Every structure is written in structure tokens, then in C-alpha cells.
Amino acid sequence: MIRFNRPYQTSQQGVGGLQLLSNFPNPFVEMTMLRFHLPEAAFIVLSIFDAQGQVVTKKEGAFESGENQLVLQRQDLREPGIYEYQIETPDAVTERRKLVMF
């Protein structure tokens, strides 16, 4: 069993309507699409963590309200495994632990 060293703080439904949707495909080999819903346009920070709680990669950008997506490539991660990911806006944070790369 894999245990993460970072405490799991929130569910996929964040504060104020921020919603982190399942990534597709999952598991993945070359790339996966991370989808999220913003209640209003916002600047977001996507952080990917390994099982030790270390930040593996960060992506930032401004996105419109509604459903959005970010593509994560294999080279964005260190090695195959299970990762935790989090999206943060100025008003909310939401995270999910089911990003698996072969």
C-alpha cells in the first residue's frame, strides 16, 4: 500500500465551486488531461506531488470560468508511480490523489 506524507486536506469539490475532475486517461503512459471547473475566471497553480510530499512539477496560468483543461506530459513527472495533484486559485484549493503513470 502506498501512503502519502502530505495530509489530504480537501475533496475534489473545493470552496466556492472550484471543482477538480478526473484526469483522462488514467492510468497513462505518455500524457494525461487534467480537467477542472472554475466558477469564475482565475489564475491557477497546479502542483504535482510525489508520495513523499515533494513538489515534482508546477504549472500556472490564467483560465476562463467553466470547464478547463491542462495537459500533463510524461516528462513532467520524474518516474512511473502514483501522484497527488492540487489546483489552487486565489480563493480556493482542491486536490485529488489518483494520477497514475506507467
Backbone as ProteinMPNN parsed JSONL, in Angstrom:
{"seq_chain_A": "MIRFNRPYQTSQQGVGGLQLLSNFPNPFVEMTMLRFHLPEAAFIVLSIFDAQGQVVTKKEGAFESGENQLVLQRQDLREPGIYEYQIETPDAVTERRKLVMF", "coords_chain_A": {"N_chain_A": [[0.844, -1.175, 0.0], [0.509, 2.217, -0.784], [1.456, 5.126, 0.89], [0.874, 8.521, 1.434], [2.879, 11.281, 2.401], [1.952, 13.839, 2.743], [-0.706, 15.564, 4.288], [-4.073, 14.888, 3.394], [-6.146, 17.329, 2.419], [-8.538, 18.457, 1.298], [-11.545, 17.699, -0.566], [-12.529, 16.637, -3.901], [-14.301, 18.625, -4.547], [-13.945, 21.883, -4.219], [-13.745, 24.925, -2.246], [-16.189, 27.41, -2.83], [-17.073, 26.532, -5.355], [-14.989, 25.673, -7.021], [-13.863, 22.956, -8.836], [-12.285, 19.877, -9.176], [-11.855, 17.645, -11.669], [-11.832, 14.182, -12.813], [-8.777, 12.976, -14.194], [-7.847, 12.173, -17.614], [-6.387, 10.026, -20.009], [-6.356, 7.654, -17.301], [-4.923, 5.082, -15.666], [-1.922, 6.489, -17.253], [0.441, 6.652, -20.016], [1.987, 8.288, -21.879], [0.766, 10.891, -21.858], [-1.656, 12.866, -20.029], [-4.848, 14.35, -19.465], [-5.741, 16.92, -17.385], [-8.64, 17.936, -15.899], [-10.702, 20.668, -14.869], [-13.083, 22.712, -13.129], [-13.929, 26.079, -13.033], [-15.556, 28.53, -11.076], [-15.43, 31.156, -11.75], [-13.401, 33.275, -13.86], [-9.903, 32.831, -13.355], [-6.527, 32.926, -12.024], [-4.584, 30.103, -11.885], [-2.721, 27.65, -9.978], [-1.247, 24.662, -10.591], [-0.12, 21.945, -8.83], [1.982, 19.125, -8.596], [2.571, 16.322, -6.623], [4.858, 13.934, -5.241], [4.88, 10.669, -3.597], [6.266, 11.192, -1.269], [5.603, 13.72, -0.641], [6.92, 15.747, -1.915], [7.181, 18.475, -4.178], [6.832, 17.831, -7.532], [6.34, 18.966, -10.018], [5.152, 22.133, -11.271], [2.528, 23.997, -12.713], [1.274, 26.964, -14.124], [-1.284, 29.409, -14.806], [-3.682, 31.585, -16.449], [-7.16, 31.147, -16.537], [-10.422, 30.751, -18.004], [-13.849, 31.073, -16.754], [-15.805, 28.127, -16.063], [-15.465, 24.806, -17.55], [-12.136, 23.692, -17.82], [-8.881, 22.667, -19.041], [-5.689, 21.069, -18.571], [-2.764, 19.78, -20.03], [-0.739, 17.138, -19.099], [2.444, 15.964, -19.511], [4.485, 13.005, -19.899], [7.212, 13.596, -19.397], [6.961, 15.606, -17.538], [6.867, 14.459, -15.084], [8.823, 12.623, -12.663], [9.197, 9.799, -12.628], [7.575, 6.6, -13.29], [4.595, 6.038, -11.363], [2.418, 6.751, -8.547], [0.756, 9.746, -8.1], [-0.093, 12.784, -6.389], [-2.263, 15.5, -6.926], [-2.936, 19.031, -7.062], [-5.007, 21.89, -7.323], [-4.898, 25.348, -7.109], [-6.479, 28.418, -6.511], [-6.77, 32.018, -6.124], [-8.838, 32.035, -4.257], [-9.507, 29.415, -3.438], [-8.69, 25.913, -2.813], [-8.202, 22.693, -4.13], [-7.819, 19.139, -4.257], [-6.636, 15.949, -5.579], [-5.897, 12.457, -5.513], [-5.278, 10.553, -7.5], [-3.54, 10.122, -9.773], [-1.926, 8.255, -12.027], [0.992, 6.966, -13.427], [2.441, 4.897, -15.858]], "CA_chain_A": [[0.0, 0.0, 0.0], [1.249, 3.482, -0.857], [0.984, 6.161, 1.807], [1.4, 9.846, 1.132], [3.344, 12.012, 3.582], [1.222, 15.095, 2.855], [-2.096, 15.34, 4.705], [-5.081, 15.125, 2.363], [-6.88, 18.393, 3.079], [-9.86, 18.748, 0.775], [-12.065, 16.748, -1.529], [-12.489, 17.136, -5.275], [-15.139, 19.823, -4.624], [-13.295, 22.897, -3.4], [-14.521, 26.042, -1.731], [-16.672, 28.376, -3.809], [-17.405, 25.969, -6.651], [-13.833, 25.113, -7.715], [-14.038, 21.506, -8.897], [-11.239, 19.15, -9.867], [-12.47, 16.474, -12.281], [-10.892, 13.089, -13.062], [-7.91, 13.114, -15.365], [-8.09, 11.15, -18.621], [-6.631, 8.718, -19.413], [-5.751, 7.364, -16.011], [-3.504, 5.457, -15.744], [-1.452, 6.959, -18.546], [1.822, 6.351, -20.372], [2.653, 9.445, -22.466], [0.15, 12.155, -21.45], [-2.992, 12.822, -19.459], [-5.508, 15.652, -19.447], [-6.313, 17.258, -16.088], [-9.787, 18.812, -16.127], [-11.184, 21.348, -13.678], [-14.151, 23.684, -13.359], [-13.776, 27.313, -12.259], [-16.794, 29.286, -11.009], [-15.15, 32.445, -12.408], [-12.047, 33.334, -14.402], [-8.922, 32.92, -12.272], [-5.164, 32.456, -12.2], [-4.463, 28.879, -11.085], [-1.437, 26.971, -9.844], [-1.365, 23.21, -10.499], [1.072, 21.351, -8.222], [2.005, 17.666, -8.586], [3.396, 15.859, -5.513], [5.141, 12.504, -5.184], [4.405, 10.026, -2.37], [6.973, 11.771, -0.122], [5.107, 15.072, -0.429], [7.77, 16.702, -2.618], [6.627, 19.008, -5.417], [7.514, 17.297, -8.705], [6.205, 19.979, -11.06], [4.092, 23.139, -11.116], [2.096, 24.705, -13.923], [0.463, 28.124, -13.763], [-1.895, 30.078, -15.935], [-4.987, 32.228, -16.296], [-8.186, 30.355, -17.195], [-11.78, 31.295, -18.017], [-14.828, 30.351, -15.949], [-16.302, 26.925, -16.719], [-14.544, 23.683, -17.589], [-10.833, 23.943, -18.424], [-8.008, 21.504, -19.007], [-4.239, 21.189, -18.713], [-2.168, 18.52, -20.45], [0.465, 16.773, -18.36], [3.252, 15.039, -20.306], [5.317, 12.062, -19.154], [8.453, 14.252, -18.965], [6.669, 16.496, -16.41], [6.994, 13.666, -13.851], [10.146, 12.017, -12.53], [9.204, 8.366, -12.929], [6.247, 5.993, -13.128], [4.137, 5.951, -9.986], [1.154, 7.379, -8.173], [0.995, 11.123, -7.708], [-1.18, 13.6, -5.856], [-2.228, 16.804, -7.569], [-3.71, 20.077, -6.393], [-5.202, 23.159, -8.033], [-5.109, 26.455, -6.178], [-6.814, 29.74, -7.044], [-6.664, 32.961, -5.014], [-9.919, 31.842, -3.294], [-9.811, 28.025, -3.078], [-7.742, 24.833, -3.101], [-8.803, 21.37, -4.192], [-6.81, 18.165, -4.661], [-7.04, 14.59, -5.904], [-4.736, 11.586, -5.376], [-5.347, 9.377, -8.366], [-2.818, 10.293, -11.01], [-1.046, 7.093, -12.104], [1.762, 6.899, -14.666], [3.219, 3.648, -16.067]], "C_chain_A": [[0.887, 1.234, 0.0], [0.625, 4.471, 0.114], [1.658, 7.466, 1.461], [1.774, 10.552, 2.432], [2.648, 13.345, 3.767], [-0.186, 14.795, 3.342], [-3.049, 15.695, 3.577], [-6.091, 16.087, 2.947], [-8.295, 18.608, 2.58], [-10.301, 17.663, -0.189], [-11.977, 17.345, -2.924], [-13.364, 18.366, -5.454], [-14.55, 20.859, -3.685], [-14.265, 23.956, -2.929], [-14.976, 26.92, -2.892], [-16.923, 27.834, -5.196], [-16.226, 25.495, -7.479], [-13.974, 23.602, -7.687], [-12.927, 20.892, -9.729], [-11.851, 17.852, -10.361], [-11.412, 15.391, -12.504], [-10.036, 13.384, -14.283], [-8.179, 11.959, -16.326], [-6.948, 11.147, -19.619], [-5.911, 8.596, -18.079], [-5.964, 5.883, -15.725], [-3.116, 5.883, -17.152], [0.003, 6.594, -18.758], [2.528, 7.618, -20.863], [2.096, 10.79, -22.011], [-1.212, 11.894, -20.828], [-3.539, 14.244, -19.439], [-6.14, 15.853, -18.068], [-7.418, 18.273, -16.326], [-10.244, 19.424, -14.807], [-12.23, 22.379, -14.075], [-13.918, 24.88, -12.44], [-15.109, 28.059, -12.236], [-16.669, 30.665, -11.656], [-13.721, 32.404, -12.929], [-11.05, 33.535, -13.258], [-7.547, 32.489, -12.751], [-5.031, 31.227, -11.319], [-3.015, 28.415, -11.028], [-1.747, 25.497, -9.667], [-0.053, 22.694, -9.928], [0.92, 19.842, -8.216], [3.002, 17.247, -7.505], [3.656, 14.369, -5.638], [4.677, 11.956, -3.836], [5.1, 10.556, -1.117], [6.528, 13.197, 0.166], [5.939, 16.146, -1.097], [7.074, 17.18, -3.892], [7.482, 18.496, -6.569], [7.484, 18.311, -9.836], [5.078, 20.932, -10.708], [3.794, 23.725, -12.478], [1.172, 25.818, -13.477], [-0.179, 28.712, -15.008], [-3.222, 30.705, -15.582], [-5.999, 31.446, -17.127], [-9.544, 31.023, -17.047], [-12.69, 30.515, -17.073], [-15.355, 29.17, -16.759], [-15.265, 25.828, -16.701], [-13.291, 24.04, -18.387], [-10.015, 22.661, -18.354], [-6.552, 21.903, -19.159], [-3.727, 19.822, -19.143], [-0.877, 18.328, -19.668], [1.192, 15.706, -19.169], [4.091, 14.144, -19.393], [6.574, 12.746, -18.606], [8.233, 15.257, -17.83], [6.852, 15.795, -15.065], [8.335, 12.948, -13.839], [10.194, 10.583, -13.023], [7.79, 7.815, -12.795], [5.87, 5.914, -11.655], [2.781, 6.583, -9.797], [1.47, 8.753, -7.612], [-0.276, 11.77, -7.166], [-1.119, 14.93, -6.595], [-3.234, 17.751, -6.954], [-3.832, 21.281, -7.314], [-5.565, 24.211, -7.0], [-5.444, 27.717, -6.966], [-6.628, 30.722, -5.891], [-7.709, 32.711, -3.918], [-10.108, 30.418, -2.789], [-8.668, 27.089, -3.444], [-8.53, 23.541, -3.159], [-7.752, 20.394, -4.692], [-7.412, 16.793, -4.88], [-5.775, 13.727, -5.881], [-4.663, 10.462, -6.389], [-4.713, 9.586, -9.733], [-1.78, 9.17, -11.079], [-0.35, 7.08, -13.454], [2.508, 5.588, -14.707], [4.506, 3.959, -16.768]], "O_chain_A": [[1.895, 1.285, 0.704], [-0.595, 4.631, 0.15], [2.865, 7.514, 1.223], [1.073, 10.434, 3.437], [2.738, 13.935, 4.844], [-0.81, 13.852, 2.853], [-2.852, 16.693, 2.883], [-6.824, 15.728, 3.869], [-9.179, 18.918, 3.378], [-9.506, 16.808, -0.578], [-11.419, 18.426, -3.111], [-13.189, 19.093, -6.432], [-14.654, 20.716, -2.466], [-15.465, 23.88, -3.191], [-14.217, 27.144, -3.834], [-16.983, 28.614, -6.146], [-16.439, 24.952, -8.563], [-14.185, 23.022, -6.621], [-12.659, 21.331, -10.848], [-12.316, 17.041, -9.559], [-10.217, 15.665, -12.394], [-10.499, 13.96, -15.268], [-8.672, 10.905, -15.923], [-6.558, 12.229, -20.056], [-4.981, 9.345, -17.781], [-7.11, 5.466, -15.554], [-3.859, 5.677, -18.111], [0.717, 6.267, -17.81], [3.567, 7.988, -20.316], [2.858, 11.733, -21.797], [-1.836, 10.858, -21.058], [-2.783, 15.214, -19.402], [-6.971, 15.055, -17.636], [-7.176, 19.342, -16.886], [-10.183, 18.781, -13.759], [-12.257, 22.854, -15.211], [-13.733, 24.724, -11.233], [-15.738, 28.207, -13.284], [-17.665, 31.267, -12.058], [-12.919, 31.584, -12.481], [-11.302, 34.294, -12.323], [-7.414, 31.78, -13.748], [-5.331, 31.29, -10.126], [-2.2, 28.734, -11.894], [-2.424, 25.11, -8.714], [1.013, 22.972, -10.476], [-0.144, 19.326, -7.874], [4.128, 17.741, -7.463], [2.789, 13.619, -6.086], [4.138, 12.702, -3.019], [4.582, 10.391, -0.013], [7.016, 13.821, 1.108], [5.701, 17.335, -0.881], [6.453, 16.388, -4.6], [8.697, 18.693, -6.59], [8.481, 18.498, -10.534], [4.17, 20.592, -9.95], [4.693, 23.925, -13.294], [0.375, 25.638, -12.556], [0.318, 28.538, -16.121], [-3.815, 30.399, -14.548], [-5.735, 31.118, -18.284], [-9.789, 31.762, -16.094], [-12.34, 29.416, -16.64], [-15.354, 29.203, -17.99], [-14.299, 25.89, -15.942], [-13.369, 24.61, -19.476], [-10.403, 21.695, -17.695], [-6.219, 22.914, -19.777], [-4.218, 18.803, -18.657], [-0.038, 19.225, -19.586], [0.619, 14.661, -19.478], [4.367, 14.5, -18.248], [6.959, 12.496, -17.463], [9.199, 15.717, -17.221], [6.977, 16.45, -14.031], [8.916, 12.693, -14.894], [11.112, 10.193, -13.745], [6.909, 8.48, -12.251], [6.736, 5.74, -10.797], [2.085, 6.908, -10.759], [2.341, 8.904, -6.756], [-1.389, 11.336, -7.465], [-0.029, 15.436, -6.862], [-4.249, 17.332, -6.398], [-2.878, 21.649, -8.001], [-6.417, 23.998, -6.138], [-4.785, 28.043, -7.953], [-6.351, 30.292, -4.771], [-7.507, 33.121, -2.775], [-10.81, 30.219, -1.797], [-7.804, 27.414, -4.259], [-9.421, 23.312, -2.341], [-6.878, 20.775, -5.471], [-8.524, 16.499, -4.443], [-4.691, 14.218, -6.196], [-3.998, 9.464, -6.112], [-5.318, 9.247, -10.75], [-0.852, 9.14, -10.271], [-0.997, 7.168, -14.498], [3.138, 5.195, -13.725], [5.298, 3.054, -17.035]]}, "name": "protein", "num_of_chains": 1, "seq": "MIRFNRPYQTSQQGVGGLQLLSNFPNPFVEMTMLRFHLPEAAFIVLSIFDAQGQVVTKKEGAFESGENQLVLQRQDLREPGIYEYQIETPDAVTERRKLVMF"}
